Amino acid sequence: MMDEILRWVATAGTIGAGLVLAARARPRITGWAFVVLSAASIIWIIVGYLTAEYALMVQNVVVTLINLFGIYRWLIWKGKV
């Protein structure tokens, strides 16, 4: 039951943040979309662990690293584009 709730939370977060990225929102909002995507990826890692879906875990470890780069790029880095 808990893994099903986590799946839906991660799904909603991924869809919502994906829509923000696709809309090419303002940079600050885009950065926060990467924060939501990172949280969703971490939830997917937890779901993968709980359900012994190791491919899901590995995929989302990589996706989390990509999202952390997005956070750095859109919320932290102050250089020129």
C-alpha positions in Angstrom: 0.0 0.0 0.0 2.8 2.5 0.9 4.6 1.8 -2.3 1.4 2.5 -4.3 1.0 5.9 -2.6 4.7 6.7 -3.2 4.3 5.8 -6.9 1.4 8.2 -7.3 3.2 11.0 -5.5 6.3 10.5 -7.7 4.1 10.3 -10.8 2.3 13.6 -10.0 5.6 15.3 -9.2 7.2 14.2 -12.4 4.3 15.2 -14.5 3.8 18.6 -12.9 7.5 19.5 -13.0 7.8 18.2 -16.6 5.0 20.5 -17.6 6.8 23.4 -16.1 10.0 22.6 -18.0 8.1 22.1 -21.2 6.4 25.5 -20.7 9.8 27.2 -20.5 8.8 29.1 -17.4 10.9 31.8 -15.8 14.4 30.6 -14.7 13.6 30.6 -11.0 10.4 28.5 -11.5 12.4 26.2 -13.8 14.9 25.7 -11.0 12.2 24.7 -8.6 10.8 22.3 -11.1 14.2 20.5 -10.9 13.9 20.4 -7.1 10.5 18.7 -7.5 11.9 16.3 -10.1 14.8 15.5 -7.7 12.3 14.7 -5.0 10.3 12.5 -7.3 13.4 10.7 -8.4 14.3 10.0 -4.8 10.9 8.6 -4.2 11.3 6.4 -7.3 14.5 5.1 -5.8 12.7 4.3 -2.6 9.9 2.5 -4.5 12.5 0.6 -6.4 14.1 -0.6 -3.2 10.8 -1.5 -1.6 9.7 -3.5 -4.6 13.2 -4.9 -5.6 13.1 -3.1 -8.9 16.8 -2.5 -9.2 16.7 -1.1 -12.8 14.2 1.6 -11.6 16.6 2.4 -8.8 19.6 2.7 -11.0 17.7 4.8 -13.6 16.6 7.2 -10.9 20.0 7.6 -9.3 21.2 8.9 -12.7 18.1 11.0 -13.2 18.6 12.5 -9.7 22.2 13.4 -10.6 20.9 15.1 -13.8 18.3 17.0 -11.8 20.9 18.1 -9.3 22.8 19.6 -12.3 19.5 21.4 -13.3 19.2 22.8 -9.7 22.8 24.0 -9.9 22.3 25.5 -13.4 19.0 27.3 -12.6 19.1 28.1 -8.9 22.8 28.4 -7.9 25.1 29.2 -10.9 25.3 32.9 -11.5 27.5 32.8 -14.7 26.5 33.9 -18.2 24.6 31.5 -20.4 
